[in-house]
């Protein structure tokens, strides 16, 4: 049985931030994996932390950064038409369009696991989507890149 990053990520569906001054300890653990104790609460954007955490659990390559666009350098570039559930991450723009392209690593972004297509939409399983781990649909014009994760040797 081959367990994929998508399989593990889906186990976290519904995990959410805690409203108010408290924080979800699981989200904090994900954030602190690469950012250390400097992270004070779960209000910090955590989409990349979630993907990093899942990849860490499976010993897959990871960006080791809280920046979503840091994933533009992980794994191998894949065309959206060849994306596979369980093997790929999707890096998207965040905020109102237009946004800089994938050559700009320090602009806002979002990252999650490729969850398939729903008509013209791209389905993403990610953290910090509505302040929780969820499935969300994005238009293809928001996609900066799709990256295939490869197991480390």
FENCOR-V441327 format. One record per residue. N is the residue number from 1. RES is the residue in three letters. PSI is psi in whole degrees, -180 to 180 (NA if undefined). OMEGA is omega in radians with two decimals (* if undefined). BURIAL is # if it has 24 or more other ideal C-beta (glycine too) atoms within 12 Angstrom, else .. Layout:
n	res	psi	omega	burial
N	RES	PSI	OMEGA	BURIAL
N	RES	PSI	OMEGA	BURIAL
This chain:
n	res	psi	omega	burial
1	UNK	126	-3.14	.
2	UNK	107	3.13	.
3	UNK	128	-3.11	.
4	UNK	167	3.06	#
5	UNK	-37	3.12	#
6	UNK	-40	3.11	#
7	UNK	-47	-3.14	.
8	UNK	-46	-3.12	#
9	UNK	-39	-3.10	#
10	UNK	-21	3.08	#
11	UNK	-19	-3.12	.
12	UNK	0	-3.13	#
13	UNK	130	-3.14	#
14	UNK	-18	3.07	.
15	UNK	129	-3.02	#
16	UNK	164	3.00	.
17	UNK	161	3.05	#
18	UNK	128	-3.14	.
19	UNK	151	3.09	.
20	UNK	-150	-3.04	.
21	UNK	-10	3.10	.
22	UNK	165	3.11	.
23	UNK	150	3.07	#
24	UNK	121	-3.10	#
25	UNK	-29	3.12	.
26	UNK	-43	3.11	#
27	UNK	-42	3.10	#
28	UNK	-41	3.12	#
29	UNK	-41	3.11	#
30	UNK	-46	3.14	#
31	UNK	-39	-3.05	#
32	UNK	-13	3.12	#
33	UNK	-44	-3.12	#
34	UNK	-22	-3.08	#
35	UNK	-11	3.11	#
36	UNK	-167	-3.04	.
37	UNK	-2	3.12	.
38	UNK	-20	3.14	.
39	UNK	122	-3.04	.
40	UNK	-28	-3.06	.
41	UNK	171	-3.09	.
42	UNK	9	3.04	#
43	UNK	-12	3.06	.
44	UNK	134	3.08	#
45	UNK	128	-2.98	#
46	UNK	19	3.12	#
47	UNK	-45	-3.14	#
48	UNK	-36	3.09	#
49	UNK	-40	3.12	#
50	UNK	-48	3.14	#
51	UNK	-43	3.09	#
52	UNK	-43	-3.12	#
53	UNK	-48	3.13	#
54	UNK	-44	3.12	#
55	UNK	-37	3.08	#
56	UNK	-43	3.13	#
57	UNK	-35	-3.08	.
58	UNK	5	-3.10	#
59	UNK	38	3.06	.
60	UNK	160	3.05	#
61	UNK	147	-3.14	#
62	UNK	164	-3.06	#
63	UNK	-24	-3.10	#
64	UNK	32	-3.13	.
65	UNK	151	3.06	#
66	UNK	-6	3.13	#
67	UNK	123	-3.12	#
68	UNK	-40	-3.10	#
69	UNK	-10	3.06	#
70	UNK	-22	3.12	#
71	UNK	-11	3.10	#
72	UNK	-17	3.14	#
73	UNK	10	-3.10	.
74	UNK	136	3.11	#
75	UNK	-157	-3.08	#
76	UNK	142	3.11	.
77	UNK	137	-3.14	#
78	UNK	140	3.01	.
79	UNK	146	3.13	.
80	UNK	-38	-3.13	#
81	UNK	-20	3.14	.
82	UNK	6	-3.12	.
83	UNK	145	-3.12	#
84	UNK	135	3.03	#
85	UNK	133	3.10	#
86	UNK	-14	-3.09	#
87	UNK	-15	-2.93	#
88	UNK	151	2.98	#
89	UNK	152	-3.14	#
90	UNK	130	3.09	#
91	UNK	129	-3.04	#
92	UNK	162	2.97	#
93	UNK	161	3.06	#
94	UNK	139	-3.13	#
95	UNK	-174	-3.09	.
96	UNK	145	3.11	.
97	UNK	154	0.06	.
98	UNK	155	3.08	.
99	UNK	159	3.05	#
100	UNK	156	3.12	.
101	UNK	-173	-3.07	.
102	UNK	-13	3.11	#
103	UNK	-17	-3.14	.
104	UNK	104	-3.06	.
105	UNK	-16	-3.04	.
106	UNK	15	3.09	.
107	UNK	166	3.10	#
108	UNK	151	3.11	#
109	UNK	-180	3.10	#
110	UNK	148	3.14	#
111	UNK	146	3.08	#
112	UNK	-179	-3.12	#
113	UNK	136	3.11	#
114	UNK	126	-3.12	#
115	UNK	11	3.12	#
116	UNK	-168	3.13	.
117	UNK	148	3.04	.
118	UNK	88	-3.01	.
119	UNK	-128	-3.14	.
120	UNK	-12	-3.05	.
121	UNK	153	3.01	.
122	UNK	127	-3.14	#
123	UNK	131	-3.12	#
124	UNK	129	3.01	#
125	UNK	111	-3.04	#
126	UNK	166	3.05	#
127	UNK	158	3.12	#
128	UNK	33	3.01	#
129	UNK	101	-3.00	#
130	UNK	32	3.13	.
131	UNK	23	3.11	#
132	UNK	172	3.00	#
133	UNK	124	-3.07	#
134	UNK	173	2.95	#
135	UNK	132	3.12	#
136	UNK	151	3.11	#
137	UNK	138	3.13	.
138	UNK	146	3.05	#
139	UNK	146	-3.11	.
140	UNK	-25	-3.13	.
141	UNK	-7	3.07	.
142	UNK	-11	-3.06	#
143	UNK	126	3.03	#
144	UNK	-40	-3.11	#
145	UNK	159	2.94	#
146	UNK	132	-3.09	#
147	UNK	131	3.09	#
148	UNK	123	3.11	#
149	UNK	138	3.12	#
150	UNK	139	3.12	.
151	UNK	142	3.08	.
152	UNK	151	-3.11	.
153	UNK	NA	*	.
